Amino acid sequence: DRNRYGLSHFHVRIDWPIADAAEDLARHLRYISKDIHERGDKYAEDIQKKFFEYYCLPVMIGGRRTAAIVAAQYLKRLPCISTVYAGSSESRTLIRISERGVSKAVLMRFSEKELEQTGRENGLTLRAVKRNYVVENNGSGKDCLCIFQATYDYTVHSRPPEDGKLREIKPDLSWQSVGGQHILPLPGVYRYPPLPFNVIYS
């Protein structure tokens, strides 16, 4: 019996658009004046790594998330407001990239005790929290599935310098920090705000 193979998933990473988008970002942030290779190959590699960090992604991944950040960088060239969404089955997240920055939403389990305490801190009963924030609940006392969102802020190193002068990339300095962490209300619920809930420590 012959072996049979089926191609179900594949990852593609095309280097040229990534380098072009990274070069565009580095010029904007004044880490280069013109060309990504003007300070050598090692510096160009650092720029590309920082490009991924700028959009809160692991270095040099492929697939839809990379396509999304390249698209987001290209859209910055246009005189309009744009938002790019990318879903990832690998990381199980929905990424949103806009002029306000990057956010990631994920389905996360919370205990009833955690939700009750969070609700109390925000003037809500457990019943109101369950009705307006819980995607799935398997019964009283069981964990609840909610939409958790983390938003990220740019640091001084990932913003254009105030004096407009050229500067040098320092790979060890962080370009992102956690700005906000919230449990989101269900889609279609507008009366209730996102609830602060810290699970990421940075």
Secondary structure, DSSP 8 states (H G I E B T S, - for coil): --------------HHHHHHHHHHHHHHTTS-SS-TTTT-HHHHHHHHHHHHHHTT--TT--SHHHHHHHHHHHHTTSSS---EEEEETTTTEEEEEETTEEEEEEEEEE-HHHHHHHHHHTT--HHHHHHHHEEEE-STTS-EEEEEEEEEEE-GGGS--TT-------TTS-SEEEEEEEEE--TT--SS--EE------
